[in-house]
Amino acid sequence: MSEGKQRRIIIVGAAGRDFHNFNTFYRDNPQYKVVAFTAAQIPDIADRKYPASLAGSLYPDGIPIHAQDELESLIKKLDVDECVFSYSDVPYPFVMGMGAKVNAAGADFSMMGHKNTAIKSTKPVIAVGAIRTGCGKSQTSRRIAEILMGMGLRVIAIRHPMPYGDLAAQKVQRFAALEDLVKHKCTIEEMEEYEPHIVRGNVIYAGVDYEAILRAAENDPAGCDVILWDGGNNDFSFYKPDLMVTVVDPHRPGHELSYYPGEVTLRMADVVVINKIDSADFENIQTVRRNIERVNPKATVVDAASTLSVTDPSLIKGKRVLVIEDGPTLTHGEMKIGAGVVAARQFGAAEIIDPREFAVGKLAETYRIYPGIGKLLPAMGYGEQQMKDLSATIDRTDCDTVVIATPIDLQRVIKISKPCTRVGYDLQEIGKPDLEMVLDGFVKKFVKK
């Protein structure tokens, strides 16, 4: 780089890792000029700005956010030197295809690692990540919190960002009661991640500025002994972990070595949880075991089941059911089977109804963008219109019963006129070693009593 010449940067992201990379490395660095963010994966976040109040003194006008499909033209129009890839849960061919587009347009292509982006906490940190969306990170995080709280420790959870609204207002968000979900105008996706922590009695933070969030969590009025990073997609932690736990999924064998940055989380792991052993094929489980041994033989491997509970099994047996699963797990997570499908099969559903012909509005658009979803209904709720379209799609679908397999009760946030039953799922370790053994060692080493 020529002396005195700022390097011009576009951060390629999806309203999460991109903002974190900017905040930790670029925000106060005069050697660089971030001229734009581009946005993907999340609907309706393009054509906005990263606000000046978050962008710092070098960016008094904020930073524009463009749709990702404008990237190549932006590189030329804005005389860009480098594009920094900053989002998660994408296959390697996609990443390198993006790199080819960027290079062909004349710019360098890069990805940032832990050294320049991970923040050090004053408290012990356990980070939970995964190799794909939908592996069971959240249920693993809940299990870890449950064990630590059983030891009398005060656990503060911090969730990977999902800032889809007013970014300035979402700088630091604290959730200690269900009323806080309303206060912060949470989407369905956000409620699915925050509510399970709240109802179990631990505080959870999220937002945009993850150093400010960490400092608030460390000094939370409820007290804090351990920070629990509850990861999103298959991203690696924003904080330097003292214990890194990565969840893998034998329903998608091989994905642990073919998705970015999921393989990063696997290689970084101190502990690898093989989840869903109860519903996966033996050969797929063995494939995952071999891949763990290949890239991270020193990791402790914990076997686990994703155990199901159903509020009213009689509403499944012999019924024609509509199955609603977590939205991102079905979309960019590419899952073809979730807890709702497993429950429908176990409890004797006569038929799983295909909702695609009944989909309206933004739900119909979701099926066009992600044709591989199949005959499951993703609980899309990034905004008010999507929630209305979700409700209308459920109402139009010709079924006897709605099987809700989302982490929150959808009936609390949208109107459902049909009979409903809820599917819950929790992590249950199988044999030894288990998470209690792992956490006992962690507490003895890192937690000051």
Rosetta blueprint (number, residue, H / E / L):
1 M L
2 S L
3 E L
4 G L
5 K L
6 Q L
7 R E
8 R E
9 I E
10 I E
11 I E
12 V E
13 G E
14 A L
15 A L
16 G L
17 R H
18 D H
19 F H
20 H H
21 N H
22 F H
23 N H
24 T H
25 F H
26 Y H
27 R L
28 D L
29 N L
30 P L
31 Q L
32 Y E
33 K E
34 V E
35 V E
36 A E
37 F E
38 T E
39 A E
40 A L
41 Q L
42 I L
43 P L
44 D L
45 I L
46 A L
47 D L
48 R E
49 K E
50 Y E
51 P L
52 A H
53 S H
54 L H
55 A H
56 G L
57 S L
58 L L
59 Y L
60 P L
61 D L
62 G L
63 I E
64 P E
65 I E
66 H E
67 A E
68 Q H
69 D H
70 E H
71 L H
72 E H
73 S H
74 L H
75 I H
76 K H
77 K H
78 L L
79 D L
80 V L
81 D L
82 E E
83 C E
84 V E
85 F E
86 S E
87 Y L
88 S L
89 D L
90 V E
91 P E
92 Y H
93 P H
94 F H
95 V H
96 M H
97 G H
98 M H
99 G H
100 A H
101 K H
102 V H
103 N H
104 A H
105 A L
106 G L
107 A L
108 D E
109 F E
110 S E
111 M E
112 M L
113 G L
114 H L
115 K L
116 N L
117 T L
118 A L
119 I E
120 K L
121 S L
122 T L
123 K L
124 P L
125 V E
126 I E
127 A E
128 V E
129 G E
130 A E
131 I L
132 R L
133 T L
134 G L
135 C L
136 G L
137 K H
138 S H
139 Q H
140 T H
141 S H
142 R H
143 R H
144 I H
145 A H
146 E H
147 I H
148 L H
149 M H
150 G H
151 M L
152 G L
153 L L
154 R L
155 V E
156 I E
157 A E
158 I E
159 R E
160 H L
161 P L
162 M L
163 P L
164 Y L
165 G L
166 D L
167 L L
168 A L
169 A L
170 Q L
171 K L
172 V E
173 Q E
174 R E
175 F E
176 A L
177 A L
178 L L
179 E H
180 D H
181 L H
182 V H
183 K H
184 H L
185 K L
186 C L
187 T L
188 I H
189 E H
190 E H
191 M H
192 E H
193 E H
194 Y H
195 E H
196 P H
197 H H
198 I H
199 V H
200 R L
201 G L
202 N L
203 V E
204 I E
205 Y E
206 A E
207 G E
208 V L
209 D L
210 Y H
211 E H
212 A H
213 I H
214 L H
215 R H
216 A H
217 A H
218 E H
219 N L
220 D L
221 P L
222 A L
223 G L
224 C L
225 D L
226 V E
227 I E
228 L E
229 W E
230 D E
231 G L
232 G L
233 N L
234 N L
235 D L
236 F L
237 S L
238 F L
239 Y E
240 K L
241 P L
242 D L
243 L E
244 M E
245 V E
246 T E
247 V E
248 V E
249 D L
250 P L
251 H L
252 R L
253 P L
254 G L
255 H H
256 E H
257 L H
258 S L
259 Y E
260 Y E
261 P L
262 G H
263 E H
264 V H
265 T H
266 L H
267 R H
268 M H
269 A L
270 D L
271 V E
272 V E
273 V E
274 I E
275 N L
276 K L
277 I L
278 D L
279 S L
280 A L
281 D L
282 F H
283 E H
284 N H
285 I H
286 Q H
287 T H
288 V H
289 R H
290 R H
291 N H
292 I H
293 E H
294 R H
295 V H
296 N L
297 P L
298 K L
299 A L
300 T E
301 V E
302 V E
303 D E
304 A E
305 A E
306 S E
307 T E
308 L E
309 S E
310 V E
311 T L
312 D L
313 P H
314 S H
315 L H
316 I L
317 K L
318 G L
319 K L
320 R E
321 V E
322 L E
323 V E
324 I E
325 E E
326 D E
327 G H
328 P H
329 T H
330 L H
331 T L
332 H L
333 G L
334 E L
335 M L
336 K L
337 I L
338 G L
339 A H
340 G H
341 V H
342 V H
343 A H
344 A H
345 R H
346 Q H
347 F L
348 G L
349 A L
350 A L
351 E E
352 I E
353 I L
354 D L
355 P L
356 R H
357 E H
358 F H
359 A L
360 V L
361 G H
362 K H
363 L H
364 A H
365 E H
366 T H
367 Y H
368 R H
369 I H
370 Y L
371 P H
372 G H
373 I H
374 G L
375 K L
376 L L
377 L E
378 P E
379 A E
380 M L
381 G L
382 Y L
383 G L
384 E H
385 Q H
386 Q H
387 M H
388 K H
389 D H
390 L H
391 S H
392 A H
393 T H
394 I H
395 D H
396 R H
397 T L
398 D L
399 C L
400 D L
401 T E
402 V E
403 V E
404 I E
405 A E
406 T L
407 P L
408 I L
409 D L
410 L H
411 Q H
412 R H
413 V L
414 I L
415 K L
416 I L
417 S L
418 K L
419 P L
420 C E
421 T E
422 R E
423 V E
424 G E
425 Y E
426 D E
427 L E
428 Q E
429 E E
430 I L
431 G L
432 K L
433 P L
434 D L
435 L H
436 E H
437 M H
438 V H
439 L H
440 D H
441 G H
442 F H
443 V H
444 K H
445 K H
446 F H
447 V L
448 K L
449 K L
